[in-house]
């Protein structure tokens, strides 16, 4: 999903894609680290990761476009 957002940001210039792309890649790296046992998040780690991903995605999707517009200027 992160790569798709970055590609879409470069293709059409949607403001939220510039933020959600790296965010999803970071969350995937954190999830991989937790799954491999490198990162310890406790017994509810998957629930925590899912909640953070959901809240972060909604916030990064709505808020930037609310304040900065739907598309990057110049596109």
C-alpha atoms as an extended CHARMM CRD file, in Angstrom:
* protein
*
        75  EXT
         1         1  UNK       CA              0.0000000000        0.0000000000        0.0000000000  PROA      1               0.0000000000
         2         2  UNK       CA              2.8420000000        2.3790000000        0.8170000000  PROA      2               0.0000000000
         3         3  UNK       CA              4.4940000000        1.8970000000       -2.5670000000  PROA      3               0.0000000000
         4         4  UNK       CA              1.1420000000        2.4110000000       -4.3210000000  PROA      4               0.0000000000
         5         5  UNK       CA              0.6380000000        5.6900000000       -2.4420000000  PROA      5               0.0000000000
         6         6  UNK       CA              4.1020000000        6.9280000000       -3.3610000000  PROA      6               0.0000000000
         7         7  UNK       CA              3.5960000000        6.0130000000       -7.0200000000  PROA      7               0.0000000000
         8         8  UNK       CA              0.2110000000        7.7320000000       -6.9740000000  PROA      8               0.0000000000
         9         9  UNK       CA              1.7200000000       10.8290000000       -5.3570000000  PROA      9               0.0000000000
        10        10  UNK       CA              4.2700000000       11.0790000000       -8.1370000000  PROA      10              0.0000000000
        11        11  UNK       CA              1.6730000000       10.3850000000      -10.8110000000  PROA      11              0.0000000000
        12        12  UNK       CA             -1.2050000000       12.6410000000       -9.8090000000  PROA      12              0.0000000000
        13        13  UNK       CA              0.0820000000       14.7730000000       -6.9290000000  PROA      13              0.0000000000
        14        14  UNK       CA             -2.5120000000       13.9560000000       -4.2570000000  PROA      14              0.0000000000
        15        15  UNK       CA             -1.3840000000       15.6330000000       -1.0570000000  PROA      15              0.0000000000
        16        16  UNK       CA             -2.2780000000       12.7660000000        1.2650000000  PROA      16              0.0000000000
        17        17  UNK       CA             -0.3010000000       10.2680000000       -0.8150000000  PROA      17              0.0000000000
        18        18  UNK       CA              2.9320000000       12.0980000000       -0.0190000000  PROA      18              0.0000000000
        19        19  UNK       CA              2.2800000000       11.3850000000        3.6620000000  PROA      19              0.0000000000
        20        20  UNK       CA              0.4480000000        8.0570000000        3.6890000000  PROA      20              0.0000000000
        21        21  UNK       CA              3.0100000000        6.3440000000        1.4430000000  PROA      21              0.0000000000
        22        22  UNK       CA              5.9540000000        6.7020000000        3.8180000000  PROA      22              0.0000000000
        23        23  UNK       CA              3.6450000000        6.1350000000        6.8010000000  PROA      23              0.0000000000
        24        24  UNK       CA              2.4550000000        2.7650000000        5.4390000000  PROA      24              0.0000000000
        25        25  UNK       CA              6.0300000000        1.7250000000        4.6480000000  PROA      25              0.0000000000
        26        26  UNK       CA              7.1040000000        2.6400000000        8.1780000000  PROA      26              0.0000000000
        27        27  UNK       CA              4.1880000000        0.7180000000        9.6970000000  PROA      27              0.0000000000
        28        28  UNK       CA              5.0610000000       -2.3000000000        7.5370000000  PROA      28              0.0000000000
        29        29  UNK       CA              8.6460000000       -2.1640000000        8.8140000000  PROA      29              0.0000000000
        30        30  UNK       CA              7.4120000000       -1.9380000000       12.4120000000  PROA      30              0.0000000000
        31        31  UNK       CA              5.0160000000       -4.8620000000       11.8530000000  PROA      31              0.0000000000
        32        32  UNK       CA              7.8220000000       -6.9290000000       10.3200000000  PROA      32              0.0000000000
        33        33  UNK       CA             10.0680000000       -6.1300000000       13.2760000000  PROA      33              0.0000000000
        34        34  UNK       CA              7.3420000000       -7.1410000000       15.7090000000  PROA      34              0.0000000000
        35        35  UNK       CA              6.5780000000      -10.3210000000       13.7720000000  PROA      35              0.0000000000
        36        36  UNK       CA             10.2340000000      -11.3480000000       13.7730000000  PROA      36              0.0000000000
        37        37  UNK       CA             10.5020000000      -10.6840000000       17.5070000000  PROA      37              0.0000000000
        38        38  UNK       CA             12.9150000000       -7.7690000000       17.1500000000  PROA      38              0.0000000000
        39        39  UNK       CA             10.4360000000       -5.2360000000       18.5210000000  PROA      39              0.0000000000
        40        40  UNK       CA              8.5070000000       -6.0670000000       21.6800000000  PROA      40              0.0000000000
        41        41  UNK       CA              5.0700000000       -4.4520000000       21.9820000000  PROA      41              0.0000000000
        42        42  UNK       CA              3.5270000000       -6.7510000000       24.5600000000  PROA      42              0.0000000000
        43        43  UNK       CA              0.6640000000       -9.1830000000       24.2530000000  PROA      43              0.0000000000
        44        44  UNK       CA             -1.5890000000       -6.7830000000       22.3620000000  PROA      44              0.0000000000
        45        45  UNK       CA              1.0590000000       -5.7260000000       19.8570000000  PROA      45              0.0000000000
        46        46  UNK       CA             -0.9350000000       -6.6270000000       16.7500000000  PROA      46              0.0000000000
        47        47  UNK       CA             -3.9790000000       -4.7900000000       18.0660000000  PROA      47              0.0000000000
        48        48  UNK       CA             -1.8250000000       -1.7570000000       18.8260000000  PROA      48              0.0000000000
        49        49  UNK       CA             -0.2470000000       -1.8080000000       15.3640000000  PROA      49              0.0000000000
        50        50  UNK       CA             -3.6380000000       -2.1400000000       13.7040000000  PROA      50              0.0000000000
        51        51  UNK       CA             -5.1120000000        0.7180000000       15.7090000000  PROA      51              0.0000000000
        52        52  UNK       CA             -2.1300000000        3.0010000000       15.0700000000  PROA      52              0.0000000000
        53        53  UNK       CA             -2.2390000000        2.2120000000       11.3620000000  PROA      53              0.0000000000
        54        54  UNK       CA             -5.9720000000        2.9020000000       11.1590000000  PROA      54              0.0000000000
        55        55  UNK       CA             -5.8520000000        6.1590000000       13.1140000000  PROA      55              0.0000000000
        56        56  UNK       CA             -2.7050000000        7.3330000000       11.3390000000  PROA      56              0.0000000000
        57        57  UNK       CA             -4.0980000000        6.5560000000        7.8940000000  PROA      57              0.0000000000
        58        58  UNK       CA             -7.3520000000        8.4010000000        8.5690000000  PROA      58              0.0000000000
        59        59  UNK       CA             -5.5320000000       11.4000000000       10.0400000000  PROA      59              0.0000000000
        60        60  UNK       CA             -2.9580000000       11.5620000000        7.2450000000  PROA      60              0.0000000000
        61        61  UNK       CA             -5.6450000000       11.1620000000        4.6180000000  PROA      61              0.0000000000
        62        62  UNK       CA             -8.0860000000       13.8180000000        5.8260000000  PROA      62              0.0000000000
        63        63  UNK       CA             -6.1360000000       16.5000000000        7.6690000000  PROA      63              0.0000000000
        64        64  UNK       CA             -3.5070000000       17.4320000000        5.0580000000  PROA      64              0.0000000000
        65        65  UNK       CA             -6.1210000000       17.8310000000        2.3150000000  PROA      65              0.0000000000
        66        66  UNK       CA             -8.2960000000       19.8680000000        4.6620000000  PROA      66              0.0000000000
        67        67  UNK       CA             -5.5050000000       22.3930000000        5.1930000000  PROA      67              0.0000000000
        68        68  UNK       CA             -3.3680000000       22.0950000000        2.0620000000  PROA      68              0.0000000000
        69        69  UNK       CA             -5.9260000000       21.2310000000       -0.6200000000  PROA      69              0.0000000000
        70        70  UNK       CA             -6.4720000000       18.0410000000       -2.5490000000  PROA      70              0.0000000000
        71        71  UNK       CA             -3.5830000000       18.3000000000       -5.0130000000  PROA      71              0.0000000000
        72        72  UNK       CA             -0.0710000000       19.6770000000       -4.8430000000  PROA      72              0.0000000000
        73        73  UNK       CA              0.2450000000       23.0500000000       -6.4730000000  PROA      73              0.0000000000
        74        74  UNK       CA              1.6530000000       22.8010000000       -9.9580000000  PROA      74              0.0000000000
        75        75  UNK       CA             -0.3290000000       19.6110000000      -10.7940000000  PROA      75              0.0000000000
